[in-house]
């Protein structure tokens, strides 16, 4: 299991050499180009939040003159990925937001396309997951949730992102720790975090799993109850135990990043790496990450491609173990 501490240590080691690799040329900085951001998910979820936060920071830092965000949701990004590969090929001013969820969805859905066909630009953020229930739920603790899961998993439907993604993986790991076969679980996948949130607020499911940032406002408002988080330790300002504290020996740390299409020139790839690095080093980005409980784990270019290959191997093993691949 990749825990947060090892994850951040590997980031520091692998990424240190890459942070200073490129510098904004005067022409690139003055041109403040327009970019296109492709989000292979419905509005409201973590990838969409990442794209819109990037757009906001890039504009405020005057690194771009404008952007266009395109959403194509479905199946953990495996509906949008083929479109990005075929229709955006060679467009050097374009980025796709994706992450661990897509890696898992590609494997689980046996997708014809995968992330070796696009151009890795940067891993940006990591986020622990949250287990939540509607405010009126009888589950007061994570132990209550696990007890119900053991009694009859079919009566504990859990909402999350697409099949095979980080939410599904975490649910499977919780169940495995509790001795509940993955095949017996009732997992309700949604194309975007907004839809999963609606199902929770409408009491259509017993619980939900996603990145904490996607639930934080509703938790603060009292509409959802936070049972536990998948971090390695308690988080400042979050009144909830870790899964391990709750007796569930599981940690999981999601990640998100950006990719350029296939067929881009080396110059365009370098310019995009520089653009994203500059954004990631800004105070505005640091503030947004803090507000959204995103941990910065910047890793760019070839180092990011190496990490991606290693993570794909790791996730494949987890999904096979859970019977999801």
N, C-alpha and C positions, 0 to 999 in steps of 0.2 A: 504493500500500500504506500502510495506516495503521500507523505504528510507535508504539511505546510513548511515545517522547518527545513526539511531536505529540499523541497521545491525552491524555496528562497535562496538556500545555499547554492544550489545548482545554477540558479539565475545569476548570482553574483559571480560565480566562477566562469560560466560560459559566456556571459554577456559583457564582462568588463572590457574585453578587447574591442568589442564592436561598437561601444557607445560613441567613441570619438572617430569612427571610421570615415564619416562624411561630414561636410560642412555646407551650409546653404551658400550657394554662389550668389553674388550681388544680383545677377540677372534673375535667378529663380526667386529670390526674396522680393525684388521689386515687381516682378510680374504678378505675384499673388494669384496663382492660377485658379481656375475653377476645377473642381473635382466632382466625380460621381461616386456615390457610396451605395453598394448593393447589399441589401440585407435579406438573406434567404430565410426569413421568418416573418410572421405577422407582426404588426405594430404592437408595442406594449411590453415585449419581452426583453431579456437581457441584451441580445444582439442589437435590437432596435434602440434601446437606451444607450448602448455604447456608440452607435452610429450618430445619434442625435447629440450626445455629449461631445463627441469628436467635432462635429460640425460647429457647435457652439464655441468650443475652445479655439479651433482653427480660425474662425471668423474674428473672435475677440482679440486674438494674437496677431491678426492681420497676415496670417500665413496663406490664406486663400481669399479670393474675392467672392466666392459663392460655391454652393454645392447643390447637388440633386440627390435625394435619397429614394431608392427604389426598393420596395418590399415585395418579395415573392415567397410566401410561406408554404410549409408542408414537409412532413416526414423528416424533421430534424435537419433541414437544409438540403436534403437530397433531391427535392423538387427544383429548388433554385440553382443548385450547383451546376447541372448540365447547361442551364441557360447562361450562366456566367462564363462557363468554359467556351461555349459555341458563339454566343451573341456578343460577348464583350472582348473576345480575343484580340490582343494587340492594342487595346485602349490603355495607353500609358498613364492616363489621369484618373484611373478607376481603382477602387478598393472594394473588397468584399469583407464583411465582418463575419467571423465564424469562431469555432473553438472546439473544446472537448466534446460538446454535444454532437457536433457534426461528425467527429471521428467515430463516436459510438454508433450514430445513426447509419453511417456508411456501412459499417460492419454488420449491424443487426438487419438492415434492409437489403444486404447483398447488392449494394448499389453498383451500377455499371461504371460510375465515375468516382474518383477519389481525389484527395488533396495533393497527390503527386502531380496532378495535371494543372495546378495553378502555381502562382509565384509567391512563396512566403516573404512577407515584408516585416511584420513585427508581432511578437506576443506582447500584449499590453497589460492585462489585468488578471488577477486571480480573485476568486470569491468563494467563501465557504457556503455550503447549502443550509437551508433552514427547513425544519419540519413544523408545519403549522396546522391548526384546526380552526373551524369557525368558532366564534365567541361562545355560542350556545352548546358546543360539543361537550359530551360527558367526559372526554379525555382531558384530564387536568395536567397530566405529566406524560413524558415519553414512555414510562413504564406502563401506564394505562393503555397507551396505543399498542405497545408490543403485546400486552396481555390479550387484547381483543384480536390481534393478528394471529396469535397462537390458537385462540378459541375457534375462530372461523375467518380465515383471510378473505373469503368471498364477500363478507359483510363489511370489509374495510377498504372501500375504493379510495384510491389515492390519485390525485390530479398532479400532473407534471408536464414537462416538455415531451418531445417526440420519443418514440420507442428507441431504446438503446442509448439515449443521451445520459448526461450526468445525473439527472433527477431519477431516471429509471434505474441507473446503476446503484445509486445510493439506497433506493427502496429495496433493491435486490440484496444488497449487502446487509441492511438492517434485518431483513427476513432471514438471510442465511445465518446470521449471528443468533437469531432467535430460534433457529431450527425449523423454519417454515420454508418448504420447497418453493422456489421461484415460480414454478409452473402453476402454483395455486393462487398466486397473487392477483388482485384486481387493480391493475394499473390503467389509468385513464389518460392517454396522451393528448396533448393539445399542441397546435402549431405555434402558439405564442403565449407569453406569460399573462397577457390581458385576458385571454379566454379561460385559462386555468384559474385566475383570480375570480372571474365571474362565477365559475362553477363552485368555488369555495364560498363566496358570499351568498350564493343562492342555495347553500346547503345541499348541493347535488352530489357532493363527495364527502367522505369522512375526514380527509386530510389532504394536505398539499405539500409538495417538495419543490423547491426552486432556490435560486440565489437569494440571500437575505434581502438584498436591495429591492427585489421585485415585490416583497411583502412588507417592507419596513413601514411604509406609510399607514397601511391598514392595521398593522400591529400597534403602532403608536396611537391610532384612532380607536383601538379597542374592538375593531371588527373581527380581527383574527387573534388567536392565542398562539404564541410561540412556545413550542414544547422543547426544542433543542436545536443546536447548530452543529455542523460537521467539522468545526475547527479543531485545532489541537489543544486549544486552551480557551478559557473564558475571554470574551471580548469586551473591552471597555465600552460602557454605555449601552450594552445589550443585556437585559435581565433574563438570561436563559442559560441553562447548563449546556455543556458539550454533550454529544451522544455518549462519549466515554464516561462522563460523570454520571449520566443517567443509566449506566450499566450496559451500554451497547458499544461493543469494542470496534468502532468504525470511525475513520476519518476520511474526508474527501474534500479536495480543493479544486474547484472548477477553474478553467482559464479561458480567456478570449483574446483573439488577435485579428490581424488583417492580412489579406492576400491581394496581390495584383492578378489580373487575368494571365492566361498563358500568352506567349508570343510577344511580351513587352521587351523593349530594348534594354540593354544593360544600363544605359544612361537614364531611362525612365525608372527602372528599378531603383537605381541609386538615389534619384531625386525623391522618390516616394519614401525610401528608408529615411532620408534626411528630414523630410517633412514630418514624418511620424515621430522620429526621435526628438525633433525640436519641440513639437507639441507636448510630448511626454515629459520633457524637462521643464515645462513652464509651470509657474505658480498656479495658473488657472486650472491646469489639468490636475495638479496635486490637490487643490481644493475640492474639485469635483469628485476625485477618487475618495477622499476622506469623507465627504458628505454621503457618498453612496456605499461606503464600506467595501470599496475595491482596493485590493493590495496591488501596488505597482510592481510588475515583474517583467520589465522590458527586456526583450531579447530579439535581435534583428537578423535579417538576411540569412546567411548560411548556418549560423548558430541556431536560428529558429527552425530551419529546415531539419537540422539534426535532431533537435528536441522533438519535432513533430513525428519523425520516424520512430523514435524511441517510445513516445507516448502511444502511438498507434499499436505497437507491439504489446505494450502494457495493457491497454484497454481491450485488445483482442483476447488476451488471456482471461481478463476479468469476465467478459461477456460469455466466453465459452464455459467458464466455471459456473456462471449463473444460468446457463442454458439459454442464453439470448443470442447466441451466434452459431 
